[in-house]
Structures are given as C-alpha cells and as structure tokens.
Amino acid sequence: MRVAVVSDIHANLHALEAVLADVDAQTPDEMWCLGDVVGYGANPNECCELIRGRAQLPLAGNHDLGIAGLLDLAEFSGEAAAAAHWTRTVLDAEHRTWLASLDPAASRENVELFHASPRDPVWEYVLSDEVADESFSLTTAPLVLVGHSHVALALARDGTGVVGGLAPPDTELALGEHRLLLNPGSVGQPRDGNPDAAWLLVDFDTQRAVFRRVVYDVEGAQAAIRAARLPDVLAERLARGL
C-alpha cells in the first residue's frame, strides 16, 4: 500500500490544490491527514470539502478542535485567535460537525498517528530530542507520524538514541531499519524556511518514505488572506516559510 500523508493545511486552498495534483501524480492508495485543516487561512470550507472527500484517515488538530468548539479559543493567542474567531463565523455547519467528530490520534497496522505528540496529541510540539525520545517511549509501532510543528522532520531511534533532524525536499528513508518518527511538514503554512507546500509519500510495498515539496501560488493565497481581512502577518509569512 502507498499512502500520501498531509498535515497542517490551515485553510490554504492554493497550497492544498497544488499538493493534491502532486499526490494524484504519485497514485497512492490512501491519504491520511494529521489535522489542522482549518485556521490561519482564508478558505476553510473549500479545504474541509477536499479533505473530507479525499482522506481515508483524517485526524483533528488543535485549530480544528478550537474552531469546532471543543477547545476554548482563550487557549489561542494573537493572530491564531483572530483567525479562529473569523473561521467560526464563516465555516459551514456540516464542516464544523465533521471537525468535531475527529480525534487527534489514531493507529493503523505498524503505524501510530498523532496531530501533535504521543504525550499530548493536541498541543505538544515534537521539536527537541527530549520530546522525540519520549514519543518513541510512549509508542511501539515501527512508524510514528506527527504534525503540528509545520516542520518536515525525519527522526530515528537507533542504539545510541534519537538521530536525524530536518528533512529537505526529496529526502528518502528506508522503513524497518530503525523505528522512525516522521513529520510530513505543512501543506499550508511551512515553518522550516521553505515556502513550498510539503507532504510525505509512504510506500509500504517498497518500504520507502519520500518527503515531497510543491511550488504553489503563494501570492494568490496571500491575496485571499488579505481579502478576508485576516491579520496581515498570516499572509506575509507564507512567502518566507516561517
């Protein structure tokens, strides 16, 4: 089986459409989404519609849960809170109900999936060796998938501890040699210094995983954010991948 793993779309329709075109070219059998379909961006309804129709396994992210009313928006700050409040006003009821039905963690054969981390599937970022090591300790699957940080990561646990780090475009890994913790990066708001939309192809038949990046219409996404009168920083950061 071949699986496309996406995460942190954040209502960026321009990025999502570009990623889906690249996904289709790779002809995977399934798509898994690690959460945060909405928040920050200007097209929450369109992104929900696409992920609902495409993802066989969708998770809830913290923004999804907040906008669905299952988290207090007081837990969000600054532009995140402003975007969440705006999204609540424009999101269709059917999409809000769908987001509320999702969980932030799931499992499949030999895979454990979390929006954030195994210790805290909603909020904790896996960005340090300590959190990564704890994430391995709290799971047993050969492959652990996380999102939330918007940073493409490839981490392994070998005999010496946690090794690895940032996963540049086209990074290819062998499955099964060591336990792996992978973050596909963000479709709609990358924060690893590369503005291109990110996703991960996991091929369980060949036992390989490949990190992919896709150029998309950043200016179009920025224009949509500004037209919605969302905080301008949400548009500015897209061009810098930060």
N, C-alpha and C positions, 0 to 999 in steps of 0.2 A: 504493500500500500504506500502511496505517495500522498503527503499531507502538506498543504500550504498553511503556515501559521502566521497570523497577523495580530497586531495589538495596537492599542492607543491610536485609534483613528481620529478621535476628537473632532467629529463633525466636519472634517476637511474632505469635501466631496471631490475636489480636483485630485488630491493625492490618492484617494480610495479608487477612483475610476482608473487611474494610471496603474495602480498596483493590480487591480483585478484584470486588466488587459495583459499584464505580465504573467499573472497567475494562470490565466487561460492558455497562454502560450506554452506553459510547462505541463499542462494537462494532469493536475493532481486528481486523486480520487476523492479527497475531502478537504474542507477548510475548517480550521479551528481558530477561534478569535479569543484572545486573552483579556478582552474587556476594554472599557472606556471608548465605546462607540461614539459617545457624545461628550460635550464640554469643550470650551475654548472656541470652536469653530462655528461657522455660520449656517451649516446645512445638516442639522441633526436628524430631521425627518428622512431626508434622502439617504443618509448613511445608515440609519436604522433599517430602512426598507431593503437596502442592498445586503446588509449583513444577515438580516432575517431570512432572506431568500437564498443565501449562499453558504452560510456557516452551519455545518452539521453539529458543531460543538461550540457554542458561544458562552463565555463567562461574563460576569458583571465586574466592572471596575468601580473605583470609588466615586468617580463622576457620574457613572450610570446610576449607582445607588442613591447618591445625593439628589440627582435630578428626578429620580423616581419617587422620592420622598421617604426613602428608607434610612437616610443619614441626614443629620441636622446640617444645614448649609452654614451654620456658625463654625463648623469644623473646617471650612474652606476660607481662604484669605485672598485679599486683593483681587486681581483680575480673574482668578479661578472662581471666586464667589460671584463676581459680577456676571461672568459668562454663564454660570449655573443658574442664577436667578433669571437671566434672559431666556435661557433654553427652556426652563419650566413654562414660560409664557407662550412659547411657540411650538412645543413638542405636542404632537397628536396624542390623544388619549390611548390609542391602541399601542403606540410605541412605548409610552410610559408604562403601560401594563406589562408589555413584553420585557422591558428592562427590569421591572420589579420581580419578574419570575425567574431571573437568572441568579446563579450562585457564583461566588468569586473563586471557587476551586472545583476541580473535577479530576477524574482519573480515567485512563484507558490502559489497555494491556501494555505493561512495561513503561508507562508514561504517567507522570503526575503533573498537573497543570494548576497554576495559581496566577491570579492577576498580579499580586504583589510578591509575597513570600510565603513559604510554608508556615512560618511562625505567626504571621499576620497577613492573611490573604488579601486584605483590603488596603492597608496603608504602608507597610514596611517596604523600603527600597532595598534591593539586593545590589549594593554598590561597594561593599567592603569585604575583605577576606573573612572577617568575623561573622557577618551575616550569611555569607555564602557557605561557610563551614557549618553553621547552624542549620542552614537549609538542607544541606546534604544529610546531616544527622537526623533531621526530622522526617526524612523521606527514605524510601527503599528502592524506588524504580530506577532503572538504568539511565533514564532520561527525565529531567525535570525542566519544565518550561515556565518562565515567568515573564511578566511585562512590567508596566507601571513606571519604570525609570526613564523610558524613552531612549535608552542607550543599548545598542546592539552589543551583546556580551556572549563570550564563549568561555565557560569555566569548567574545569575538570577536577576531580578528586583522585589523585594518584597516591602512591605510597608515602609521599612527602607532605601532603596536604592539598590545599587548593591552588591550582595553577591556571594561568590564562588571563584574559582581560578583554579589551575592546576587540570587536570582530569587524574588521574592514570589509568593504564590498567584496564579494566572491570568495570570502573565507569558506573553506570546505573542511569538514571534520568527519572522521570515521566514528560511527556508533559502535559501542560494545567494547572498545579497548579500555576505557575508564568510564565511570559514572560522569555524566555531563549535566550541567545546568546552563541552559541557553535562553537568552532574551532576544527575540527577533528584532528589537528596536521598534520605533514608532512609525506607523503609516503617516499620520497627520501632523505630528509635531516632533521631529527628531531633535535630540539634545546631545548628540555626540560630535557636533561640529560639522556634520554633513547634512545639508538641507534635503537631500534626496529621500524619498519615501522608502521605508525599509520593510522587508518581510523575510520569512525563513521557509525554505523548502526542505522537508524531512522525508527522505526516501527509505522506508523500512525494508524495501526489497534489496536494495544495493548497500544498505547500512551506511548511508552518507547523509550529511546535512549541509546545506549551502545557504549562506547569507546573501540576499539579493537587495540591490538598491535600484530605484526607478526615478528618473527625472520626471517632474510633473510641472504643471503651470502654477508656479508659486505666486506670480503676480495676480493671477485670477483668484486664487484663494485669499490673498491679501485684500483684493478689492471687495470680495464678498464679506469679509470680516468688517471692513470699514463701512460698507453699505448698511450692515446690520447695526452700526454704531456700538460695536463691542470695543473694549479697550484696545488702543492702537498698538500697544506692545505685543498683543497676540498676533498681529499682522507682521510687525517688524521682525520678530524672532524667527519667522518661517524662513526668511532669506539667509539666516546665519546658522540655522540648525542648532540653536541654543535655547 
